[in-house]
């Protein structure tokens, strides 16, 4: 089993459908809070959300970077870890 850590950044409504589309979930409570942050209003700024995507193989599925962009969110990094929690590859 492999684990992929994805960090996305954006403002406004979090694209919840991307969790289903990329088969990922919030990595921790901070990520849950980032997803649920108010979307608009004075002083609202970009926020980062850390997501986790489980995989059977290191190359099983890819993160759909262009689809994130279509929602106004940017994929800042993708890191793939093996079952021993060793970083196999990282992309920024």
HELIX and SHEET records of a PDB file:
HELIX    1   1 UNK A   17  UNK A   21  1                                   5    
HELIX    2   2 UNK A   29  UNK A   36  1                                   8    
HELIX    3   3 UNK A   65  UNK A   70  1                                   6    
SHEET    1   A 5 UNK A  25  UNK A  26  0                                        
SHEET    2   A 5 UNK A  47  UNK A  55 -1                                        
SHEET    3   A 5 UNK A   2  UNK A  10 -1                                        
SHEET    4   A 5 UNK A  74  UNK A  81 -1                                        
SHEET    5   A 5 UNK A  87  UNK A  91 -1                                        
END                                                                             
